[in-house]
Amino acid sequence: MVEVAEKHRVVIVGGGFGGLYAAKELGRAPVEVTLIDKRNFHLFQPLLYQVATGTLSPADISSPLRGILSGNKNTKVLMDEVTDIDATQQKVMLQNGEVPYDTLIIATGVSHHYFGNDHWKPTAPGLKTVEDALEMRRRIFMAFEAAEKETDPEKRKAWLTFIVVGGGPTGVELAGAIAELAYKTLKQDFRNIDTGAAKILLLEGLDRILPPYPPELSEKAAQSLGEMGVTICTKTLVTNIENNVVTAKQGDQVEEIPAQTILWAAGVKASVVGKVLEQRAGATLDRVGRVMVEPDLTLPNQPNIFVIGDLSVYTHQDGKPLPGVAPVAIQEGQYVARLVRERLLGNDLPPFRYNDMGSMAIIGQNKAVANMGGAKFSGAPAWFLWTFAHIYYLIEFDNKLIVMLQWGWNYFTRNRGARLITGEGVLEQVNVDADGNYAVASASQAAAKV
């Protein structure tokens, strides 16, 4: 009796762009695929800031992983979290069991980096998850509600001060979206405050915003933000965040800025899986914990372990690390899937090479910058290009349709329909303590004090 060999087992950790596109590409391959993620959905992270500012709802930019991959009969999805990796026995340990592999693809991404100041996180949330976006949305809209009730001019000013730390694409997009909220969308909604009096500060440590972009586009972006009412502070370092006060240093000048809404967009650090790979598979990490990979995206001396997406550092194309953007992760996921298929046939592929289609950042309605293969442009053409590119990369058709319709409605009405204050303490009573700091009490707590 001839024994039938088991199919090659591919385990993918992470359902972001890299992991998901690897799984989709392997859908017709003669392999068994297991995709593991601690969430049951794929999140389109580039549009998280629109959830945070009330333009879109979480479901508009999320798709269930099982639904996306339901047509791949060789693929199963596990909702679980990786706790360890045994590179010798070729097993991935989960909170609930373990999964053996022949090929392992790690695509777990990155999280916020506070540069040794993790105690700032409760006051200055970052933007990487749906929960982050909803918390930002709650804080932004709660600030206007609190200002509406505040009678002290200085405390009201603090409620209407919004500080975004970090002048990269996320920081620029957040600052621009909050400016549109304050100066246009909410202009007629309140009776005791003028939302146009809101102060929006964008703090960047380097000498210009959008540092990865050409200087002329950084200048265009700064000009557009300025026209929208955003105050940009470059060469400005945040040295402390405490009691809703940001201490910022610009040269020799130190300023303390009271602000009830502080949003973090200033850096990333690798997921904890990077450290696991260092300890269990001999991976080399950079200073923020990302994994250095070989030209074929494998680990040194571990040809069956791939690391892709934001967690990986690929410097084999021009000596510089590839940017942590969705197109890089997508192309890496597709490359690794093709390489797995070729290896099963006894073949190989040339080293991975990223096809750079350009970069774009949106600032506001009809305001964006784009660098496309050497062609640099801004304004409405860049905005329309950004819009169609993001709709294109949304995973499912219903998401594309909903987002397209929502953006069309917003374009003509300037209305943001997802301006809901949700989360912990939905029936909260907004208060300001004796020092003017943010304080909330639930309805039951408020009643108990009466």
C-alpha positions as CSV (number, residue, x, y, z in Angstrom):
1,M,0.0,0.0,0.0
2,V,1.4,3.3,-1.0
3,E,1.4,5.9,1.8
4,V,0.1,9.3,0.7
5,A,2.2,12.1,1.8
6,E,0.6,14.9,3.8
7,K,0.3,18.3,2.2
8,H,2.8,21.0,3.0
9,R,1.6,22.9,6.0
10,V,1.9,26.7,5.8
11,V,1.1,28.6,9.0
12,I,0.6,32.4,8.7
13,V,0.6,34.5,11.8
14,G,-1.2,37.9,11.3
15,G,-4.2,38.8,9.2
16,G,-3.0,42.2,8.1
17,F,-2.0,43.1,4.6
18,G,1.0,40.8,4.4
19,G,-0.6,37.7,6.0
20,L,-3.9,38.1,4.2
21,Y,-2.4,38.5,0.7
22,A,-0.1,35.5,1.3
23,A,-3.1,33.4,2.3
24,K,-5.1,34.6,-0.8
25,E,-2.2,33.8,-3.1
26,L,-1.9,30.3,-1.6
27,G,-5.6,29.6,-2.1
28,R,-5.0,27.2,-5.1
29,A,-1.6,25.9,-4.1
30,P,-1.2,22.2,-3.0
31,V,-0.7,23.2,0.6
32,E,-2.7,23.3,3.9
33,V,-2.9,26.9,5.1
34,T,-3.6,28.0,8.7
35,L,-4.1,31.7,9.3
36,I,-3.8,32.8,12.9
37,D,-4.9,36.2,14.2
38,K,-6.1,37.4,17.6
39,R,-8.9,39.2,15.7
40,N,-11.5,37.7,13.5
41,F,-11.2,40.5,10.9
42,H,-8.8,42.2,8.6
43,L,-8.5,46.0,9.3
44,F,-7.7,48.5,6.6
45,Q,-5.4,50.6,8.8
46,P,-4.7,53.5,6.4
47,L,-8.3,54.7,7.0
48,L,-8.4,54.3,10.8
49,Y,-8.0,58.1,11.2
50,Q,-11.3,58.5,9.4
51,V,-12.9,56.3,12.1
52,A,-11.2,58.4,14.8
53,T,-12.7,61.6,13.3
54,G,-16.2,60.4,12.6
55,T,-16.1,60.0,8.8
56,L,-16.4,56.2,8.7
57,S,-17.5,53.5,11.0
58,P,-15.3,50.5,12.0
59,A,-17.3,48.1,9.9
60,D,-16.6,50.2,6.8
61,I,-12.9,49.4,6.9
62,S,-13.0,45.9,8.4
63,S,-13.8,42.5,6.8
64,P,-14.2,39.1,8.5
65,L,-11.1,36.9,7.7
66,R,-13.3,33.8,7.4
67,G,-15.5,35.6,4.9
68,I,-12.6,36.8,2.8
69,L,-11.0,33.4,2.7
70,S,-14.1,31.2,2.5
71,G,-13.4,30.4,-1.1
72,N,-10.0,29.0,-0.3
73,K,-10.9,25.4,0.6
74,N,-7.3,24.7,1.7
75,T,-7.4,27.4,4.3
76,K,-8.6,27.5,7.9
77,V,-8.6,30.5,10.2
78,L,-7.9,30.3,13.9
79,M,-8.7,33.2,16.2
80,D,-5.9,32.9,18.8
81,E,-2.7,34.5,19.9
82,V,0.9,33.2,19.5
83,T,2.7,32.8,22.8
84,D,5.9,31.0,21.6
85,I,7.6,29.4,18.6
86,D,9.6,26.2,18.5
87,A,11.8,26.5,15.5
88,T,13.4,23.0,16.1
89,Q,10.2,21.1,16.4
90,Q,8.5,23.5,13.9
91,K,5.5,24.3,16.1
92,V,3.7,27.5,16.9
93,M,2.4,27.7,20.5
94,L,-0.9,29.4,21.0
95,Q,-2.9,30.4,24.1
96,N,-5.1,27.5,23.3
97,G,-3.0,24.7,21.8
98,E,-0.2,24.5,19.2
99,V,0.0,24.2,15.4
100,P,2.8,22.4,13.5
101,Y,4.2,24.0,10.3
102,D,6.5,23.2,7.4
103,T,6.6,26.9,6.4
104,L,6.0,29.7,8.8
105,I,5.1,33.3,7.7
106,I,5.1,35.9,10.4
107,A,3.2,39.2,9.7
108,T,2.3,40.6,13.1
109,G,3.1,44.2,12.4
110,V,4.0,47.0,14.9
111,S,2.4,49.0,17.7
112,H,2.9,52.5,19.2
113,H,6.4,53.5,20.4
114,Y,6.6,56.1,23.2
115,F,10.5,56.0,23.3
116,G,10.7,54.8,26.9
117,N,7.7,56.9,28.1
118,D,5.0,54.3,28.1
119,H,3.3,56.1,31.0
120,W,2.2,58.7,28.4
121,K,0.0,56.2,26.7
122,P,-3.2,56.7,28.8
123,T,-3.1,60.4,28.1
124,A,-1.9,60.3,24.5
125,P,-3.3,57.2,22.7
126,G,-2.0,56.0,19.4
127,L,-3.8,54.7,16.3
128,K,-3.3,51.1,15.3
129,T,-6.5,49.3,16.2
130,V,-10.2,49.8,16.1
131,E,-10.3,50.3,19.8
132,D,-7.6,53.0,19.4
133,A,-9.7,54.8,16.8
134,L,-12.9,54.6,18.9
135,E,-11.1,55.9,21.9
136,M,-9.7,58.8,19.9
137,R,-13.2,59.5,18.5
138,R,-14.6,59.5,22.0
139,R,-12.0,61.9,23.2
140,I,-12.3,64.3,20.3
141,F,-16.0,64.6,20.4
142,M,-16.2,64.6,24.2
143,A,-13.8,67.6,24.2
144,F,-16.3,69.7,22.2
145,E,-19.1,68.5,24.5
146,A,-17.1,69.4,27.6
147,A,-16.2,72.8,26.2
148,E,-19.9,73.5,25.6
149,K,-20.6,73.2,29.3
150,E,-17.4,74.8,30.6
151,T,-17.7,78.4,31.9
152,D,-14.1,79.1,32.8
153,P,-12.4,80.6,29.7
154,E,-9.0,79.0,30.4
155,K,-10.4,75.5,31.0
156,R,-12.6,75.9,27.9
157,K,-9.4,76.8,25.9
158,A,-7.8,73.6,27.1
159,W,-10.8,71.6,26.0
160,L,-10.6,73.2,22.5
161,T,-6.8,72.6,22.2
162,F,-5.9,69.4,20.2
163,I,-2.3,68.3,20.0
164,V,-1.1,65.7,17.5
165,V,2.4,64.5,18.2
166,G,4.2,63.3,15.1
167,G,4.3,64.9,11.6
168,G,4.3,61.7,9.5
169,P,1.3,60.7,7.3
170,T,-0.9,59.6,10.3
171,G,-0.2,62.8,12.2
172,V,-0.8,65.0,9.1
173,E,-4.1,63.2,8.3
174,L,-5.3,63.4,11.9
175,A,-4.5,67.1,12.2
176,G,-6.2,67.9,8.9
177,A,-9.3,65.9,9.8
178,I,-9.7,67.5,13.2
179,A,-9.3,70.9,11.5
180,E,-12.2,70.1,9.1
181,L,-14.3,69.0,12.0
182,A,-13.7,72.1,14.1
183,Y,-13.8,74.7,11.4
184,K,-16.4,73.3,9.1
185,T,-18.4,70.2,10.1
186,L,-19.3,71.3,13.7
187,K,-19.4,75.0,13.1
188,Q,-23.2,75.3,13.5
189,D,-23.7,72.5,16.0
190,F,-23.0,74.2,19.3
191,R,-24.5,77.2,21.0
192,N,-22.1,78.2,23.8
193,I,-18.8,77.7,22.0
194,D,-17.3,78.7,18.7
195,T,-15.7,75.5,17.4
196,G,-13.7,77.8,15.0
197,A,-11.8,78.9,18.1
198,A,-10.3,75.4,18.5
199,K,-6.5,75.3,18.4
200,I,-4.9,72.4,16.5
201,L,-1.1,71.9,17.0
202,L,1.0,69.4,15.0
203,L,4.3,68.8,16.7
204,E,7.2,67.3,14.7
205,G,10.8,66.7,16.0
206,L,12.5,67.0,12.6
207,D,12.7,70.1,10.5
208,R,9.7,69.4,8.3
209,I,6.5,67.3,8.3
210,L,6.2,64.2,6.1
211,P,10.0,63.6,6.4
212,P,10.0,60.6,4.0
213,Y,8.5,62.7,1.2
214,P,10.4,65.1,-1.1
215,P,10.9,68.6,0.6
216,E,8.7,70.4,-1.9
217,L,5.8,68.1,-1.0
218,S,6.4,68.6,2.7
219,E,6.2,72.3,2.1
220,K,3.0,71.9,0.1
221,A,1.5,69.8,2.9
222,A,2.5,72.4,5.5
223,Q,1.0,75.2,3.4
224,S,-2.3,73.3,3.1
225,L,-2.5,72.6,6.8
226,G,-1.7,76.2,7.6
227,E,-4.6,77.3,5.3
228,M,-6.9,74.9,7.2
229,G,-5.9,76.5,10.5
230,V,-3.4,73.9,11.8
231,T,-0.4,75.3,13.7
232,I,2.8,73.3,12.8
233,C,5.7,73.2,15.2
234,T,8.8,71.6,13.7
235,K,12.1,70.9,15.4
236,T,9.9,70.4,18.5
237,L,10.5,67.6,20.9
238,V,7.9,66.4,23.5
239,T,9.8,66.0,26.8
240,N,6.8,65.3,29.1
241,I,3.1,64.7,29.1
242,E,1.5,65.0,32.5
243,N,-1.8,66.2,33.9
244,N,-3.1,67.1,30.5
245,V,-0.1,69.3,29.9
246,V,2.4,68.8,27.0
247,T,5.9,70.0,27.7
248,A,7.5,70.8,24.3
249,K,11.1,71.9,23.7
250,Q,12.0,73.9,20.6
251,G,15.7,74.7,20.6
252,D,16.4,76.3,24.0
253,Q,12.7,77.3,24.5
254,V,10.5,75.1,26.6
255,E,6.7,75.6,26.6
256,E,4.0,73.9,28.6
257,I,0.8,73.6,26.6
258,P,-2.5,72.6,28.4
259,A,-4.6,70.4,26.2
260,Q,-7.3,67.9,27.1
261,T,-6.9,66.0,23.8
262,I,-3.4,64.7,23.0
263,L,-3.0,62.2,20.2
264,W,0.2,60.1,19.5
265,A,1.5,59.5,15.9
266,A,5.2,59.7,16.5
267,G,6.7,56.3,16.3
268,V,6.3,52.5,16.1
269,K,7.8,49.4,17.8
270,A,7.6,45.8,16.7
271,S,5.2,43.3,18.0
272,V,6.4,40.9,20.8
273,V,6.7,38.1,18.2
274,G,10.0,39.8,17.0
275,K,11.5,39.1,20.4
276,V,10.3,35.6,20.3
277,L,12.0,35.1,16.9
278,E,15.2,36.5,18.4
279,Q,15.2,34.0,21.3
280,R,13.9,31.0,19.4
281,A,15.1,31.3,15.9
282,G,18.3,33.5,16.1
283,A,16.7,36.5,14.4
284,T,18.5,39.9,14.5
285,L,16.4,42.9,15.6
286,D,16.8,46.6,14.9
287,R,16.5,49.2,17.7
288,V,12.7,49.1,17.8
289,G,12.5,45.3,17.6
290,R,11.9,44.7,13.9
291,V,13.4,41.7,12.3
292,M,16.2,41.8,9.8
293,V,15.5,39.5,6.9
294,E,17.4,37.9,4.0
295,P,16.9,38.8,0.3
296,D,14.1,36.2,0.1
297,L,12.5,37.5,3.3
298,T,13.6,34.5,5.4
299,L,15.6,34.5,8.6
300,P,19.3,33.7,8.5
301,N,19.7,29.9,8.8
302,Q,15.9,29.4,8.9
303,P,14.9,29.0,5.3
304,N,11.3,28.0,6.2
305,I,10.6,31.0,8.4
306,F,9.5,34.2,6.6
307,V,8.9,37.6,8.2
308,I,7.0,40.2,6.2
309,G,5.2,43.5,6.5
310,D,6.0,46.1,9.1
311,L,7.7,43.6,11.4
312,S,10.5,43.0,8.8
313,V,13.4,45.2,7.9
314,Y,14.4,44.7,4.2
315,T,17.5,46.6,3.2
316,H,18.6,44.5,0.1
317,Q,17.1,46.7,-2.6
318,D,19.0,50.0,-2.2
319,G,20.5,49.8,1.3
320,K,17.6,51.6,2.9
321,P,14.7,49.9,4.8
322,L,11.5,49.6,2.9
323,P,8.7,51.9,4.2
324,G,6.1,50.4,6.6
325,V,3.2,50.9,4.2
326,A,0.5,48.6,2.9
327,P,1.8,48.1,-0.7
328,V,5.1,46.8,0.7
329,A,3.3,44.2,2.9
330,I,1.0,43.2,0.1
331,Q,3.9,42.6,-2.4
332,E,5.9,40.7,0.2
333,G,3.0,38.5,1.0
334,Q,2.4,37.7,-2.6
335,Y,6.1,37.0,-3.2
336,V,6.4,34.6,-0.3
337,A,3.4,32.7,-1.5
338,R,4.9,32.3,-4.9
339,L,8.2,31.3,-3.5
340,V,6.5,28.6,-1.4
341,R,4.8,27.2,-4.5
342,E,8.1,27.3,-6.5
343,R,10.0,25.5,-3.8
344,L,7.5,22.7,-3.8
345,L,8.3,22.2,-7.5
346,G,12.0,22.3,-6.7
347,N,12.5,25.8,-8.1
348,D,13.5,29.1,-6.6
349,L,12.8,32.8,-7.2
350,P,15.1,35.8,-7.5
351,P,15.3,38.0,-4.4
352,F,12.3,40.1,-3.5
353,R,12.1,43.4,-5.1
354,Y,9.5,46.1,-4.2
355,N,7.8,47.8,-7.1
356,D,7.3,51.3,-5.7
357,M,4.2,52.8,-7.1
358,G,4.7,56.0,-5.1
359,S,3.4,57.5,-1.9
360,M,0.4,59.7,-1.0
361,A,-0.8,61.6,2.0
362,I,-4.2,63.3,2.4
363,I,-4.5,66.6,4.3
364,G,-8.1,67.6,3.8
365,Q,-10.8,67.8,1.1
366,N,-9.1,68.5,-2.2
367,K,-5.8,68.7,-0.4
368,A,-3.2,66.0,-0.7
369,V,0.3,65.3,-1.8
370,A,1.6,62.5,-4.0
371,N,5.0,61.3,-5.2
372,M,4.4,58.8,-8.0
373,G,7.6,57.5,-9.7
374,G,9.2,60.9,-9.7
375,A,6.1,62.8,-10.6
376,K,5.3,65.1,-7.7
377,F,1.9,66.9,-7.4
378,S,-0.5,68.2,-4.9
379,G,-4.0,69.6,-4.4
380,A,-7.2,68.1,-6.0
381,P,-5.4,65.7,-8.5
382,A,-3.5,64.1,-5.6
383,W,-6.7,64.0,-3.5
384,F,-8.6,62.2,-6.2
385,L,-5.7,59.8,-6.8
386,W,-5.5,59.1,-3.0
387,T,-9.3,58.5,-2.9
388,F,-9.4,55.9,-5.7
389,A,-6.2,54.2,-4.6
390,H,-7.7,53.6,-1.1
391,I,-11.0,52.4,-2.5
392,Y,-9.1,50.0,-4.8
393,Y,-7.2,48.4,-1.9
394,L,-10.2,47.9,0.3
395,I,-10.7,44.1,0.5
396,E,-14.4,43.5,-0.2
397,F,-16.9,45.0,-2.7
398,D,-19.4,46.1,0.0
399,N,-16.7,48.0,1.8
400,K,-15.6,49.7,-1.5
401,L,-19.2,50.7,-2.2
402,I,-20.1,51.9,1.3
403,V,-16.9,54.0,1.6
404,M,-17.3,55.4,-1.9
405,L,-20.9,56.5,-1.2
406,Q,-20.0,57.9,2.2
407,W,-17.1,59.9,0.8
408,G,-19.3,61.2,-2.0
409,W,-21.9,62.3,0.6
410,N,-19.3,63.9,2.8
411,Y,-17.7,65.7,-0.2
412,F,-20.9,67.6,-0.9
413,T,-22.4,68.0,2.6
414,R,-19.2,68.1,4.7
415,N,-21.2,66.0,7.1
416,R,-19.7,63.2,9.1
417,G,-22.3,60.6,10.0
418,A,-20.2,58.5,12.5
419,R,-19.9,61.2,15.2
420,L,-20.9,58.8,17.9
421,I,-19.4,59.0,21.4
422,T,-19.2,55.3,22.4
423,G,-17.0,53.2,24.6
424,E,-16.6,52.9,28.4
425,G,-19.2,55.0,30.2
426,V,-21.5,55.9,27.3
427,L,-23.8,57.7,29.7
428,E,-20.9,59.6,31.2
429,Q,-21.2,63.0,32.7
430,V,-18.2,65.1,31.6
431,N,-16.6,67.0,34.4
432,V,-13.4,69.0,34.9
433,D,-11.6,68.6,38.3
434,A,-10.2,71.5,40.4
435,D,-7.0,71.5,38.3
436,G,-8.9,71.6,35.0
437,N,-8.1,68.0,34.1
438,Y,-10.4,65.6,32.2
439,A,-12.7,63.7,34.5
440,V,-15.8,61.6,33.9
441,A,-18.4,60.1,36.1
442,S,-21.0,57.6,35.0
443,A,-24.6,58.4,35.4
444,S,-24.9,56.1,38.4
445,Q,-21.8,57.7,40.1
446,A,-23.2,61.2,39.4
447,A,-26.5,60.2,41.0
448,A,-24.8,58.8,44.0
449,K,-23.1,62.2,44.6
450,V,-26.4,64.1,44.7
